[in-house]
Amino acid sequence: MCQFDRDRIYHFEPPVDNPPRYALSDLQMPDRRVALSLLAHPDDAEFVCGGTLCRLAEAGWEIHIATATPGDCGTMELSQEQIAEIRRKEGAAAAALIGATFHCLEERDVNVIFDQATGKKAIDLFRKVAPTLVFAHPRLDYMLDHEQTHLLARRAAFAYPAPNASKLPRLEGSQVPWLYYCDPIGGVNPYSGEKVDATCRIDITEQFGKKTEMLVCHASQREWLQAHHGMDEYVEAMKRHSAMRGDELAVEYAEAFVQHMGHPYPTTDLLTELFGEK
Ligand SMILES: [Zn+2]
């Protein structure tokens, strides 16, 4: 057991074969209520966790939306710098709709690599934000930027509370956060084609309008896809996905997650305790 473990600066539940469901009284609700999504590209959060981030914001949580890249390959016409500038602004505008702060690690689109330099950027971001709840891509997803960003987020979540992990100040309330993996694209494991079994589904029917508003802030992508597909496929794809997960809860729209249950992450199902399953 490392020094970090011995410090017990997080709540640790011993691993069990079948993690139990927790009653509200057992919940270790953090005093610090800060949620961070670290995903690969601008607009990923709006597709896979925007409704839940909106619910958290409504519940008084501080929200941060971070991307590994500014989506600088998402164009047929503009230079990398030109499209990156546009997409940073779109990401910030979408985040602002729920009072969230937008961040970008400034890696390059289709070139995200889990290495020491990029890992340091991610850990420093976590150190500044000090999240107690984190949303990341799943380990298996349709493109490698997502899978590499999964690794960056997972390592940063584990490392950031350790005093020596970053030279930045360690904020009060820093802890190994609750960690939830968002759906892969389409909710499908790209290697097997099978639908991902969620451990947690959040009803976002009331937040769906705001989630859509956030998504359409990414006008450069929407217009590109509209021109390419001849229809508003951007919004339609998000709607289909949210409705597919909504069906599982018998509500109109939902988002689905898989909670990371390994040591030393908190294993109470914070999202379900906050918002319930229907
Ligand atoms: Zn993406």
Boltz pocket constraint, residues with backbone or C-beta under 6 A from the ligand:
constraints:
  - pocket:
      binder: B
      contacts: [[A, 40], [A, 41], [A, 44], [A, 146]]
      max_distance: 6.0
